[in-house]
Amino acid sequence: MTTFGFLFMVSSLVFVWGLTIWCFKKVLTAPPDDHVVKPPDSLGG
């Protein structure tokens, strides 16, 4: 494997794992279900 191939593989893995951790963090720190933001009355809220 060339140096460029190795760097590309490492950067791809870092990106995928970073995105995975970011998504899990967003889901696990979501507001509770009772905190529902209602739309404005002009939209039928």
C-alpha angles and dihedrals in degrees: 000000000000125000091251091052092050092049091048091050093049093047091049092051092048090051094049094046092045092052091047093051091045092052093047090049092051092049097044094047095047116133117264120273093252090062097082119162109217121214119246120273091253088066095047097267 
